Amino acid sequence: MNAIRTRKKSVWSWNLARRPAGGPKGGVGDVVPRLTSEQDMRNPAFQRTLKKTVEFAGVGLHSGEACRVVLTPASADAGIVFQRTDLAAPDNVIAAIPENVACANHGTTLTNEAGVSVATVEHLMAALALTGVDNVTVDIDGPEIPILDGSAAAFVTEIAQAGLSELRSRRRPLVITETERVADGERSIKVEPHAGRLVEIEIDFGDCLIGRQALCLDLDDPAVIARLASARTFCRLNEVEALRAAGLIRGGALSNGIVVDGDRVLNEEPLRDPAEFALHKALDLIGDLYLLGGPVIGRIHAVKPGHDLNTRAALYLKQAQAETRQPARATA
């Protein structure tokens, strides 16, 4: 792999202002071990929620709109629910479930039956998955979750600092008992039985510095959680104009995503991890699969995943679970 180079000034037209990313800086490596020592992250028997409210503010990656998010503790079996506070009740409530995925184009958008949406939920969903939050109300005063610094670090840090409360209802994980696969050409997501929570991921961007990366991640390891949470979203420079023409990345900046141009990274900040690109794809996958409402106990092997395939896999697993009425079984 070519050496990573950076440049301080760009000549392209995307917004490269050093926009504040929002949320706390760093700290995820310190708070995750404390959270995991206080909570049984490996196999928690009971559902959990936040001990207190948590707030974030920033701009949406695609809409470019400023918004404020407040996470509020919720009761047992409430699940994860988004509530658009800028719109009138009751049509402003959107459940975080696979059936509500309306768009998975460079982000995951949820839409309720009234047509009310919330976009780019995946990083927050991943943070809730990594910290083991089962029930929470997410109040948001705009159409899109803020991108912050492009990772889930701020979400994980604040959730961990707030702490978790155990509720009196049992958790309902999806325990994989049979090998199943969802595919789209050479892209695929396979699940198979395993006693823990493993994510194996392969990505291949052979036309640039990213190249091919493959990882095996144990989600019961606090060090892995910290690596995942810190990994930022990314794109290639040659994708930018097309994304903008499609009405996307209006809030994009070098402060909230990695941009790769051939064999170099345009950001002043270096990569946070040699495998940051694969880690972020894994983070997205974890967030999208948490639409199932609980952790997946098993081995997940993903080849060239993306939000479209991730959310298809989540819906497939949920439908299979409902058909068999056996939470511990995923069938074809």
PEJO-V547104 format. One record per backbone hydrogen bond with DSSP energy under -1.0 kcal/mol. CO is the residue of the C=O (numbers start at 1). NH is the residue of the N-H. E is the energy in kcal/mol with one decimal. If there is no record, write none. Layout:
BEGIN
[[CO | NH | E] [CO | NH | E]]
END
This chain:
BEGIN
[[5 | 265 | -2.3] [17 | 19 | -2.9] [27 | 31 | -2.1] [28 | 32 | -1.9] [31 | 35 | -2.5] [32 | 36 | -2.8] [33 | 37 | -1.6] [34 | 38 | -1.5] [35 | 39 | -1.9] [39 | 41 | -1.5] [45 | 171 | -2.3] [47 | 167 | -3.3] [48 | 134 | -2.0] [48 | 135 | -1.8] [49 | 165 | -3.1] [54 | 71 | -3.5] [56 | 69 | -2.9] [58 | 67 | -3.0] [59 | 147 | -2.7] [60 | 64 | -1.4] [61 | 251 | -2.9] [62 | 250 | -1.2] [65 | 60 | -2.0] [67 | 58 | -2.2] [68 | 141 | -1.6] [69 | 56 | -2.6] [70 | 139 | -2.8] [71 | 54 | -2.0] [72 | 137 | -2.5] [75 | 78 | -1.7] [79 | 136 | -2.0] [80 | 96 | -2.5] [81 | 138 | -3.5] [82 | 94 | -3.2] [83 | 85 | -1.1] [83 | 140 | -2.5] [84 | 87 | -1.6] [90 | 93 | -1.1] [92 | 84 | -2.7] [94 | 82 | -3.1] [95 | 97 | -1.6] [97 | 100 | -1.7] [98 | 101 | -1.8] [100 | 111 | -2.8] [103 | 109 | -2.8] [108 | 121 | -1.8] [109 | 102 | -2.7] [109 | 103 | -1.3] [110 | 118 | -2.1] [112 | 115 | -1.9] [116 | 112 | -2.4] [118 | 110 | -2.6] [119 | 145 | -2.4] [121 | 125 | -2.6] [122 | 126 | -2.3] [123 | 127 | -2.0] [124 | 128 | -2.3] [125 | 129 | -2.1] [126 | 130 | -3.0] [127 | 131 | -1.9] [128 | 133 | -2.6] [136 | 81 | -2.3] [137 | 72 | -2.7] [138 | 83 | -3.0] [139 | 70 | -2.6] [140 | 85 | -1.8] [143 | 119 | -2.4] [147 | 150 | -2.7] [150 | 233 | -1.7] [152 | 156 | -2.7] [153 | 157 | -2.8] [154 | 158 | -2.4] [155 | 159 | -2.3] [156 | 160 | -2.6] [157 | 161 | -2.3] [158 | 162 | -2.0] [159 | 163 | -1.8] [163 | 51 | -2.2] [165 | 49 | -2.2] [169 | 47 | -3.2] [174 | 297 | -2.7] [180 | 191 | -2.7] [182 | 189 | -2.7] [184 | 187 | -1.8] [187 | 184 | -2.9] [188 | 303 | -3.0] [189 | 182 | -2.7] [190 | 301 | -3.3] [191 | 180 | -2.5] [192 | 299 | -3.0] [196 | 298 | -1.3] [197 | 219 | -2.7] [198 | 300 | -2.6] [199 | 217 | -3.0] [200 | 302 | -3.3] [201 | 215 | -2.3] [202 | 304 | -3.3] [203 | 213 | -1.8] [205 | 208 | -1.5] [205 | 211 | -1.7] [211 | 205 | -2.8] [213 | 203 | -2.5] [215 | 201 | -2.2] [217 | 199 | -2.5] [218 | 221 | -1.8] [221 | 225 | -1.9] [222 | 226 | -2.1] [223 | 227 | -1.9] [224 | 228 | -2.7] [225 | 229 | -2.7] [226 | 230 | -1.5] [228 | 231 | -1.1] [229 | 152 | -1.8] [233 | 258 | -2.9] [235 | 260 | -2.3] [236 | 239 | -2.1] [237 | 240 | -1.3] [239 | 243 | -2.2] [240 | 244 | -2.6] [241 | 245 | -2.4] [242 | 246 | -1.4] [243 | 248 | -2.8] [244 | 247 | -1.9] [249 | 252 | -1.3] [253 | 256 | -1.9] [258 | 235 | -2.1] [259 | 266 | -2.8] [260 | 237 | -3.0] [261 | 264 | -1.3] [262 | 209 | -3.2] [264 | 261 | -2.8] [273 | 276 | -2.0] [275 | 279 | -2.7] [276 | 280 | -2.1] [277 | 281 | -1.8] [278 | 282 | -2.1] [279 | 283 | -2.4] [280 | 284 | -2.5] [281 | 285 | -2.0] [282 | 286 | -2.6] [283 | 287 | -2.3] [284 | 288 | -2.6] [285 | 289 | -2.5] [286 | 290 | -1.1] [288 | 291 | -1.3] [289 | 292 | -1.8] [290 | 293 | -1.8] [295 | 174 | -2.5] [297 | 176 | -2.6] [298 | 198 | -2.0] [299 | 192 | -2.0] [300 | 200 | -3.8] [301 | 190 | -3.0] [302 | 202 | -2.3] [303 | 188 | -1.9] [306 | 310 | -3.1] [307 | 311 | -2.6] [308 | 312 | -1.6] [309 | 313 | -2.3] [310 | 314 | -2.1] [311 | 315 | -2.3] [312 | 316 | -2.5] [313 | 317 | -2.5] [314 | 318 | -2.1] [315 | 319 | -2.7] [316 | 320 | -2.4] [317 | 321 | -2.1] [318 | 322 | -2.4] [319 | 323 | -2.2] [320 | 324 | -1.9] [321 | 325 | -1.7] [326 | 329 | -2.1]]
END
